[in-house]
Every structure is written in structure tokens, then in C-alpha cells.
Amino acid sequence: MIDQERIDKFKAMTQADPTNELGFFSLGRAYLDGGQPADAVPALQRVIALNPSFSKAYSLLGTAQRATGDQAGAIQTLTN
């Protein structure tokens, strides 16, 4: 079930501060929880760009990539 209010809240947070890694992480998680893995991928990629040591972001990104059928991307993300 998509929680659009939650997604909108985190979207606004990331638009207000494009360096907010926790905002992007939360947005990616909200998209995943809402069954929108394709939308989660760029948000989670942004987290990793901002903080390459944010290990949970790699895990969620790999999950999102697998859910979109990007097996090669998921393998690369999860073994990086």
C-alpha cells in the first residue's frame, strides 16, 4: 500500500536540503514500502553518493534493483 503522504513528506525534505542523506534514505524506504522500487533506486543512489559508508543504503538499493529486475545492478551494489 502506497503511503503518498509519507512519500511527499520525504520528497519535500530532500528538495529543501539536497544533501540530507537521511531524507533520501527515508524517501527510498518509503518508495520500497509502497511497492515503487523503480522510484526508490535514484533516492538510494543519492544516499550512497552523499555518504558511501551508509551500509544500509546499499542493502535497500540492492533490494530495489532486484525488485525492478536489475539483477546485475543488484549484484554490483551488494558486492561493492
C-alpha positions as CSV (number, residue, x, y, z in Angstrom):
1,M,0.0,0.0,0.0
2,I,1.4,3.4,-1.0
3,D,1.6,6.0,1.7
4,Q,1.7,9.0,-0.5
5,E,1.7,11.4,2.4
6,R,4.9,9.8,3.8
7,I,6.5,9.9,0.3
8,D,5.5,13.6,-0.1
9,K,7.0,14.4,3.3
10,F,10.3,12.9,2.5
11,K,10.3,14.3,-1.1
12,A,9.8,17.8,0.4
13,M,12.6,17.2,2.9
14,T,15.1,16.2,0.1
15,Q,14.0,19.1,-2.1
16,A,14.6,21.6,0.8
17,D,18.0,20.1,1.5
18,P,19.6,18.1,-1.4
19,T,22.4,17.0,1.0
20,N,20.1,15.3,3.5
21,E,21.2,11.7,3.3
22,L,18.6,10.6,5.9
23,G,15.9,12.3,4.0
24,F,16.8,10.4,0.8
25,F,17.2,7.2,2.7
26,S,13.7,7.6,4.2
27,L,12.3,8.5,0.8
28,G,13.8,5.4,-0.7
29,R,12.5,3.2,2.1
30,A,9.0,4.8,1.7
31,Y,9.0,4.1,-2.0
32,L,10.1,0.5,-1.3
33,D,7.4,0.1,1.4
34,G,4.9,1.5,-1.1
35,G,5.8,-1.0,-3.8
36,Q,7.6,1.5,-6.0
37,P,11.1,0.1,-6.3
38,A,11.9,1.9,-9.5
39,D,11.4,5.2,-7.7
40,A,13.4,4.0,-4.7
41,V,16.6,3.4,-6.8
42,P,17.6,7.0,-7.5
43,A,16.8,8.1,-4.0
44,L,19.0,5.4,-2.6
45,Q,21.7,6.0,-5.1
46,R,21.7,9.6,-3.9
47,V,22.3,8.4,-0.3
48,I,25.3,6.5,-1.4
49,A,26.7,9.4,-3.4
50,L,26.3,11.6,-0.3
51,N,27.7,9.0,2.1
52,P,29.4,6.0,0.6
53,S,29.7,4.4,4.1
54,F,25.9,4.2,4.7
55,S,25.8,0.4,4.5
56,K,22.0,0.1,5.0
57,A,21.5,2.2,1.8
58,Y,23.4,-0.4,-0.2
59,S,21.2,-3.2,1.1
60,L,18.0,-1.3,0.3
61,L,19.3,-0.3,-3.1
62,G,20.1,-3.9,-3.9
63,T,16.6,-4.9,-2.9
64,A,15.1,-2.2,-5.1
65,Q,17.3,-3.2,-8.0
66,R,16.3,-6.8,-7.7
67,A,12.6,-5.8,-7.5
68,T,13.0,-3.9,-10.8
69,G,14.7,-6.9,-12.5
70,D,18.1,-5.3,-12.5
71,Q,19.9,-8.4,-11.2
72,A,23.3,-7.2,-12.5
73,G,22.9,-3.9,-10.7
74,A,21.9,-5.6,-7.5
75,I,24.9,-7.9,-7.6
76,Q,27.2,-5.0,-8.2
77,T,25.6,-2.9,-5.4
78,L,25.7,-5.7,-2.9
79,T,29.2,-6.8,-3.6
80,N,30.8,-3.4,-3.8
